[in-house]
């Protein structure tokens, strides 16, 4: 409990009056005794009134506070939290509320003042913006409660428990449900290529159309119908995709507000969304993290929610990437042939270990290595050099990029496809490569 500005003003005024009267008496001016009595009487009255007001404030019950918040939030996106306050006091009350927001969530419009009316429910709202993924618990909120006479304010801590989960920023994909898949993919910048050949799954019979190949004609059906009938094919729908996700220290590099690890998670979810709509199965395997997680490839749109719940609290660690251990773990669990997407940040020292691990996986699966490249490297390479320090930075960057390119070329020489991309472009590039291989029957 602390004094309000009103009490401090009254105290300052009365003390100032006392000092003025005392100074007049010290300088030999005559002061009426009644003024001194009135001054002391006012001070005593203020003291008694303040004690009475403090006692009434201590007996006041705390208002009832309830928090309404979404059960899940998207990383980096603003969400709204509503707080309702109710009290049984006979007169209106002006309170100030501050919600204790957990670390990792930024907020706006706190603290807030609200006037509470007797018997009515008052509401206020503020905004949250998650800065990292995971599970967040709200334990309490804080209210500054004024006394009936306004001389004191008491800080009350109310236990109002709630929790929410912060998922990767996947909300933008749900709006695509209303669009055709091809149109939506084109909006994301995904490029689709025409498939070569017809070595895909049979879909249906239909009438022969101009532009169809003669090899598509079903002669038996043509003979029965006495009109040209062609076979129509579709992409294979019973394939498996598994993400081999690096959770080590290299994925902690930061580009903007998101780390490489978060960009990789968003890209995995984007490709999962597309692949599940195509009828394929999607799974996940992590390595170099504090906890190893594995999800077997499963088909169906429900697998997307399973993936979200499996990775929303996944964090990168300080451990180095052990590609050999990751390959052994994957091969022990994944027996059926699948497209393995390795998401990592390659360095030149990874040459032998990575190549050996990828070759082991490639004997049984189709492998795609997705290597994230820091955007600052492209920025430095394109910045004009004007000083010796900038020249040193430029030369070091070019040398690093050359070593990185040599590693990618060595992998490509061993028939290991490498996708070298910036984190912000990873999702669209992965979907482009996936659809290209799928239409070409190369998965």
C-alpha positions in Angstrom: 0.0 0.0 0.0 1.3 3.4 -0.9 0.0 7.0 -0.6 -1.6 8.6 -3.7 -0.8 11.9 -5.2 -3.9 13.5 -3.4 -2.5 12.5 0.0 1.0 13.8 -0.8 -0.4 17.1 -2.0 -2.4 17.6 1.2 0.7 16.7 3.3 2.9 19.1 1.3 0.4 21.9 1.6 0.0 21.5 5.4 3.7 21.1 5.9 4.4 24.1 3.8 1.9 26.1 5.8 3.6 25.0 9.0 7.0 26.0 7.7 5.7 29.4 6.7 4.1 30.0 10.1 7.3 28.9 11.9 9.5 31.1 9.7 7.2 34.1 10.4 7.6 33.6 14.2 11.3 33.2 13.9 11.6 36.5 12.0 9.6 38.3 14.7 6.3 38.7 12.9 3.2 38.2 14.9 1.2 35.1 14.1 -2.3 34.5 15.5 -2.3 31.5 17.8 -5.5 30.3 16.1 -3.6 29.8 12.9 -1.2 27.4 14.5 -4.1 25.6 16.2 -5.9 25.3 12.8 -2.7 24.0 11.1 -2.1 21.3 13.7 -5.8 20.4 13.7 -5.7 20.0 9.9 -2.6 17.8 10.2 -4.2 15.6 12.9 -7.4 15.4 10.9 -5.5 14.4 7.8 -3.7 11.7 9.8 -6.8 10.3 11.2 -8.6 10.4 7.9 -5.6 8.6 6.2 -5.6 5.9 8.9 -9.4 5.4 8.5 -9.0 5.3 4.7 -6.2 2.8 5.0 -8.2 0.6 7.3 -11.2 0.6 4.9 -8.9 -0.2 1.9 -7.4 -3.2 3.7 -10.9 -4.5 4.3 -12.0 -4.1 0.7 -12.2 -7.5 -1.2 -10.3 -7.8 -4.4 -12.2 -7.7 -7.7 -12.9 -10.9 -9.6 -10.7 -11.1 -12.6 -11.0 -13.6 -15.5 -8.7 -13.8 -18.5 -9.9 -15.0 -21.9 -7.1 -15.9 -24.3 -6.7 -18.1 -27.4 -5.5 -21.6 -26.8 -2.8 -21.2 -29.4 -0.8 -18.4 -30.9 1.3 -18.2 -34.1 4.9 -17.3 -33.7 5.5 -13.6 -34.6 1.8 -12.8 -35.0 -0.2 -10.5 -32.8 -3.1 -12.1 -30.7 -5.6 -10.5 -28.5 -6.3 -11.3 -24.8 -9.5 -10.1 -23.1 -9.7 -9.5 -19.3 -13.0 -9.1 -17.5 -13.3 -7.4 -14.1 -16.2 -7.3 -11.7 -16.7 -6.0 -8.1 -19.4 -5.6 -5.5 -18.5 -2.1 -4.2 -21.4 0.4 -3.8 -19.6 3.1 -5.7 -17.7 3.3 -9.0 -14.0 2.4 -8.8 -11.1 3.3 -11.0 -8.4 0.6 -11.0 -5.2 0.0 -12.9 -4.5 -3.5 -14.2 -1.2 -5.1 -15.3 -1.1 -8.7 -16.4 2.1 -10.7 -15.7 3.0 -11.9 -19.2 5.6 -14.7 -19.3 9.0 -14.2 -20.8 9.1 -14.8 -24.5 5.8 -12.9 -25.2 5.9 -9.2 -26.0 2.8 -7.1 -25.3 1.1 -3.8 -26.0 -1.5 -1.7 -24.1 -0.4 -2.7 -20.6 -0.9 -1.5 -17.9 -4.5 -0.2 -18.4 -6.9 1.9 -16.3 -10.6 1.0 -16.3 -13.6 2.4 -14.4 -15.6 -0.3 -12.6 -19.3 0.2 -12.2 -21.2 -1.5 -9.3 -22.7 -4.8 -10.4 -21.4 -4.5 -14.0 -18.8 -6.5 -15.8 -16.0 -4.4 -17.2 -13.7 -5.6 -19.9 -10.3 -4.6 -21.4 -8.0 -6.1 -23.9 -4.3 -6.1 -24.8 -2.2 -7.7 -27.5 0.4 -10.4 -27.3 3.1 -11.3 -29.8 5.1 -14.5 -29.3 8.8 -14.3 -29.8 9.5 -18.0 -29.4 7.6 -21.2 -29.6 6.5 -23.4 -26.7 4.1 -23.7 -23.8 3.5 -20.5 -21.8 1.7 -20.3 -18.4 0.1 -17.2 -16.9 0.1 -17.3 -13.1 -1.3 -14.0 -11.9 -2.2 -10.4 -12.7 -1.8 -7.2 -10.7 -4.4 -4.6 -9.7 -3.8 -1.2 -8.2 -6.9 -0.7 -6.0 -7.6 2.9 -4.7 -9.0 3.5 -1.2 -12.6 4.9 -0.8 -11.3 8.4 -0.1 -8.5 8.2 -2.7 -5.7 8.7 -0.2 -4.0 5.3 -0.7 -3.6 2.6 -3.4 -3.0 -1.0 -2.7 -1.3 -3.4 -5.1 -3.2 -6.7 -5.2 -1.8 -9.9 -6.8 -4.6 -12.1 -8.1 -4.0 -15.7 -9.0 -5.5 -16.0 -12.5 -4.0 -19.1 -14.2 -4.1 -19.7 -17.9 -1.9 -21.3 -20.5 -1.4 -21.1 -24.2 0.8 -22.8 -26.9 2.8 -20.9 -29.5 3.0 -22.8 -32.8 5.1 -22.1 -35.8 3.6 -19.4 -38.1 1.4 -21.7 -40.0 -1.8 -19.6 -39.9 -1.3 -18.2 -43.4 -1.7 -21.7 -44.9 -5.2 -22.2 -43.5 -6.6 -19.4 -45.7 -5.5 -21.4 -48.7 -8.1 -24.0 -48.0 -10.6 -21.9 -50.0 -8.3 -21.6 -53.0 -7.4 -24.1 -55.7 -4.1 -25.7 -54.8 -2.4 -24.7 -58.0 -3.4 -21.0 -57.6 -2.4 -21.0 -54.0 1.0 -22.5 -54.8 1.6 -19.9 -57.6 0.9 -17.1 -55.1 3.7 -18.5 -52.9 6.1 -18.4 -55.8 6.1 -22.2 -56.3 7.1 -23.3 -59.8 5.7 -26.5 -61.3 7.1 -28.3 -64.2 5.3 -30.6 -66.6 6.0 -34.2 -66.0 7.9 -36.3 -68.6 6.5 -39.7 -69.6 3.6 -41.6 -68.3 5.1 -43.8 -65.7 2.6 -42.8 -63.0 -0.5 -44.3 -61.4 -3.6 -45.0 -63.5 -6.5 -42.7 -62.6 -9.4 -43.2 -65.0 -10.6 -43.7 -68.5 -12.0 -40.8 -70.6 -12.6 -39.9 -74.2 -9.5 -39.3 -76.3 -8.7 -35.6 -76.6 -6.6 -33.6 -79.0 -3.0 -33.5 -77.7 -3.2 -36.9 -76.0 -0.4 -39.5 -76.9 -1.3 -42.6 -78.9 0.2 -44.6 -76.1 -2.6 -43.4 -73.8 -5.3 -45.2 -75.9 -7.0 -48.1 -74.3 -7.7 -50.4 -77.3 -10.0 -52.7 -75.5 -12.2 -49.9 -74.1 -12.0 -48.2 -77.6 -13.3 -51.4 -79.2 -16.2 -51.7 -76.7 -17.2 -48.0 -77.0 -16.4 -47.7 -80.7 -14.8 -44.4 -80.0 -11.2 -43.6 -78.9 -10.8 -44.0 -75.2 -7.6 -42.8 -73.4 -6.1 -43.7 -70.1 -5.6 -40.7 -67.7 -2.8 -40.9 -65.1 -2.2 -39.1 -61.9 0.8 -38.6 -59.6 1.6 -41.5 -57.3 -0.2 -40.9 -54.0 1.3 -43.6 -51.7 4.7 -42.2 -51.3 6.5 -41.2 -48.0 8.4 -38.1 -47.0 10.4 -37.8 -43.9 12.2 -34.7 -42.6 15.6 -35.2 -41.0 15.8 -32.0 -39.0 19.0 -30.7 -37.6 18.4 -29.3 -34.1 22.1 -28.4 -33.4 23.9 -25.2 -32.8 24.2 -24.2 -36.5 20.5 -23.8 -36.8 20.5 -21.1 -34.1 21.7 -18.5 -36.6 19.3 -15.5 -36.6 17.9 -13.9 -39.7 15.6 -11.1 -38.7 13.3 -12.2 -35.9 13.4 -15.9 -36.7 16.3 -18.3 -36.3 17.2 -20.7 -39.0 15.5 -23.4 -37.0 12.2 -21.7 -37.0 12.5 -21.1 -40.8 13.2 -24.8 -41.2 10.2 -25.8 -39.2 7.9 -23.5 -41.2 9.3 -25.0 -44.4 8.7 -28.5 -43.1 5.1 -27.7 -42.3 4.5 -26.0 -45.7 5.8 -29.0 -47.6 3.8 -31.3 -45.3 0.7 -29.4 -46.0 1.2 -29.8 -49.8 2.3 -33.5 -49.6 -0.6 -34.5 -47.4 -3.0 -32.9 -49.9 -1.3 -34.9 -52.6 -2.0 -38.1 -50.8 1.5 -38.8 -49.5 2.6 -39.7 -46.0 4.7 -37.3 -44.0 7.0 -38.0 -40.9 9.7 -36.4 -38.9 13.0 -37.3 -37.3 15.2 -34.9 -35.3 18.9 -35.1 -34.4 21.5 -33.1 -32.4 18.8 -31.8 -30.0 18.2 -32.2 -26.3 15.4 -34.7 -27.0 15.2 -36.9 -30.1 11.8 -37.0 -31.7 10.4 -39.4 -34.3 7.1 -39.5 -36.1 6.5 -42.3 -38.5 5.1 -41.2 -41.9 1.3 -41.2 -41.9 -1.2 -40.1 -44.6 -4.2 -37.9 -44.0 -4.8 -34.3 -43.1 -4.9 -35.2 -39.4 -1.1 -35.8 -39.6 -0.6 -32.0 -39.9 -2.0 -31.5 -36.4 0.2 -34.3 -35.1 3.2 -32.6 -36.6 2.3 -29.2 -35.2 1.9 -30.7 -31.7 5.2 -32.5 -32.0 7.3 -29.5 -33.0 5.7 -26.5 -31.3 8.0 -26.7 -28.3 11.0 -28.1 -30.1 14.1 -26.1 -29.5 17.6 -26.0 -31.0 20.6 -26.9 -28.8 24.3 -26.2 -28.5 25.3 -29.6 -29.7 27.1 -30.2 -33.0 25.4 -32.1 -35.8 26.3 -35.8 -35.9 25.2 -36.9 -39.3 26.3 -40.5 -38.9 24.2 -41.0 -35.8 21.3 -39.3 -37.6 21.7 -41.7 -40.5 21.8 -44.8 -38.2 18.8 -43.6 -36.3 16.8 -43.0 -39.5 17.7 -46.3 -41.2 16.8 -48.3 -38.1 13.3 -46.8 -38.0 12.4 -46.1 -41.6 12.5 -49.3 -43.7 10.2 -48.4 -46.6 11.7 -46.2 -49.3 11.0 -42.5 -48.8 12.1 -39.1 -49.7 14.4 -37.9 -46.9 14.8 -34.2 -46.7 17.8 -33.3 -44.6 17.5 -29.7 -43.3 20.8 -28.3 -41.9 23.4 -25.6 -42.4 26.4 -27.1 -44.1 30.0 -26.1 -43.4 33.2 -27.1 -45.3 34.3 -29.3 -42.4 31.2 -31.5 -42.9 32.6 -33.0 -46.2 33.5 -36.6 -45.4 31.1 -37.2 -42.5 28.1 -35.8 -44.3 28.9 -37.5 -47.6 29.3 -40.9 -45.9 26.0 -40.5 -44.0 24.1 -39.3 -47.1 25.4 -42.2 -49.1 24.2 -44.7 -46.5 20.8 -43.2 -46.5 20.8 -43.0 -50.4 21.2 -46.7 -50.7 17.6 -47.1 -49.4 16.0 -43.7 -49.8 15.8 -40.7 -52.1 17.8 -37.9 -50.4 17.5 -34.1 -50.7 19.9 -32.0 -48.7 18.5 -28.5 -47.9 21.3 -26.2 -46.7 20.3 -22.8 -45.3 22.5 -19.8 -46.2 22.6 -16.8 -44.0 21.1 -13.7 -45.7 23.8 -11.5 -44.3 26.3 -13.3 -46.6 24.4 -12.2 -49.7 24.1 -8.7 -48.3 27.9 -8.4 -47.7 28.7 -9.8 -51.1 26.5 -7.1 -52.8 27.6 -4.2 -50.7 30.2 -1.8 -52.3 33.6 -2.0 -50.6 35.0 1.4 -49.6 37.3 0.9 -46.6 40.0 -1.7 -45.7 37.8 -3.2 -43.0 35.0 -3.7 -45.5 37.4 -5.3 -47.9 38.5 -7.8 -45.2 34.8 -8.6 -44.5 34.1 -9.0 -48.2 37.1 -11.3 -48.8 36.2 -13.4 -45.8 32.6 -13.7 -46.9 33.6 -14.7 -50.5 36.1 -17.2 -49.2 33.5 -18.8 -47.0 30.9 -18.9 -49.8 33.4 -20.5 -52.2 34.2 -23.2 -49.6 30.5 -23.8 -49.2 30.0 -24.0 -52.9 32.8 -26.5 -53.2 31.1 -28.8 -50.6 27.8 -28.6 -52.5 29.6 -29.4 -55.8 31.3 -32.4 -54.2 27.9 -33.7 -53.0 26.4 -33.1 -56.4 29.2 -35.0 -58.0 28.2 -38.0 -55.9 24.6 -37.7 -57.1 23.4 -36.0 -53.9 21.0 -33.2 -54.8 21.6 -30.0 -52.7 19.2 -27.1 -52.3 21.2 -24.0 -51.2 18.8 -21.3 -50.3 18.1 -18.4 -47.9 15.9 -19.2 -44.9 13.0 -17.0 -46.1 12.9 -18.9 -49.5 13.3 -22.4 -48.1 9.6 -23.3 -48.1 8.8 -22.4 -51.7 12.0 -24.0 -52.9 11.2 -27.3 -51.1 7.7 -27.4 -52.5 9.0 -26.6 -56.0 11.6 -29.5 -55.9 9.0 -31.9 -54.4 6.4 -31.2 -57.1 9.0 -31.3 -59.8 10.2 -34.8 -58.7 6.7 -36.0 -58.1 5.5 -35.1 -61.6 8.6 -36.6 -63.2 8.1 -39.8 -61.2 11.5 -39.4 -59.6 10.6 -39.9 -55.9 
